[in-house]
Amino acid sequence: MEHTSYHLQDGERPSTAVVNAIADHEDASPDEIGPRLYDAVDPDALDSLFRPRVDGQNRIGGKAVFSYRGYEITYESDGMIHVTDDTDTPSGASETAPADE
């Protein structure tokens, strides 16, 4: 099982970092990554979840895990992103479900 780790860069949005992590994993340009991230997860929600607290302190202890492009993506509150081949999802597919399910 292939695995790549990527760390959020200063000033980089979490949603952008996820695309960059996948690009690193695939040794590709971020512009080549598709379908769009919002087909798997709401990028604005991801950014909001990991935005620093009102007092400027980073959030700790949380993570988001979702499938995208045949990978399991784990975004940790410390800005570490793990891209792992997801053996349960066909390559190029993403798993999405309506929010009310």
C-alpha positions as CSV (number, residue, x, y, z in Angstrom):
1,M,0.0,0.0,0.0
2,E,1.5,3.3,-1.1
3,H,1.6,6.2,1.4
4,T,2.7,9.8,1.3
5,S,2.8,12.4,4.1
6,Y,2.7,16.1,3.4
7,H,2.7,19.0,5.9
8,L,0.7,22.2,5.5
9,Q,2.9,25.1,4.4
10,D,2.7,28.5,6.0
11,G,-0.2,30.4,4.6
12,E,-1.6,27.4,2.7
13,R,-5.3,26.5,3.1
14,P,-6.0,22.9,4.2
15,S,-8.1,22.3,1.1
16,T,-5.2,23.4,-1.1
17,A,-2.7,21.3,0.9
18,V,-4.8,18.2,0.3
19,V,-4.6,18.7,-3.5
20,N,-0.9,19.4,-3.2
21,A,-0.4,16.2,-1.1
22,I,-2.1,14.2,-3.8
23,A,0.0,15.8,-6.5
24,D,3.1,14.9,-4.5
25,H,1.8,11.3,-4.1
26,E,1.2,11.0,-7.9
27,D,4.3,13.0,-8.8
28,A,2.0,15.3,-10.8
29,S,1.0,19.0,-11.0
30,P,-1.8,20.1,-8.7
31,D,-3.5,21.4,-11.9
32,E,-3.8,17.8,-13.1
33,I,-5.7,16.6,-10.1
34,G,-9.4,15.9,-10.8
35,P,-12.2,15.5,-10.2
36,R,-12.4,18.7,-8.1
37,L,-12.0,18.3,-4.3
38,Y,-15.5,19.5,-3.7
39,D,-16.8,16.3,-5.3
40,A,-15.5,14.5,-2.2
41,V,-15.6,17.0,0.6
42,D,-16.6,20.7,1.1
43,P,-13.3,22.6,0.9
44,D,-14.6,25.6,2.8
45,A,-15.8,23.3,5.6
46,L,-12.4,21.6,5.7
47,D,-10.7,25.0,5.9
48,S,-13.0,26.1,8.7
49,L,-12.5,22.9,10.7
50,F,-8.8,23.5,10.9
51,R,-8.7,27.3,11.1
52,P,-6.9,28.6,14.2
53,R,-9.1,29.4,17.2
54,V,-10.3,33.0,17.7
55,D,-7.4,33.5,20.1
56,G,-4.9,32.5,17.4
57,Q,-4.1,29.1,18.9
58,N,-4.0,26.1,16.6
59,R,-6.7,23.5,17.1
60,I,-5.4,20.2,18.5
61,G,-6.5,16.6,18.5
62,G,-8.9,16.6,15.6
63,K,-8.7,15.0,12.2
64,A,-10.8,14.4,9.1
65,V,-10.7,11.2,7.1
66,F,-12.3,10.9,3.6
67,S,-11.9,9.0,0.3
68,Y,-10.9,10.9,-2.8
69,R,-9.5,9.7,-6.1
70,G,-9.0,6.2,-4.8
71,Y,-7.1,7.4,-1.8
72,E,-7.8,7.6,1.9
73,I,-7.0,11.1,2.9
74,T,-6.3,11.9,6.6
75,Y,-6.0,15.5,7.6
76,E,-4.7,16.0,11.1
77,S,-5.1,19.2,13.1
78,D,-1.3,19.7,13.2
79,G,-1.4,20.2,9.4
80,M,-0.1,16.7,8.6
81,I,-1.8,15.1,5.6
82,H,-1.6,11.4,4.8
83,V,-2.4,10.0,1.4
84,T,-2.8,6.3,1.4
85,D,-4.0,4.0,-1.4
86,D,-7.6,3.0,-0.5
87,T,-8.1,-0.6,-1.4
88,D,-11.9,-0.2,-0.9
89,T,-12.3,2.5,-3.5
90,P,-11.7,2.0,-7.3
91,S,-8.9,4.2,-8.6
92,G,-10.2,7.6,-9.7
93,A,-13.4,7.3,-7.8
94,S,-14.5,9.2,-4.7
95,E,-17.0,8.3,-2.0
96,T,-19.5,10.9,-1.3
97,A,-22.8,10.9,0.5
98,P,-25.4,13.6,1.0
99,A,-25.1,15.4,4.3
100,D,-28.6,14.2,5.4
101,E,-27.7,10.5,5.2
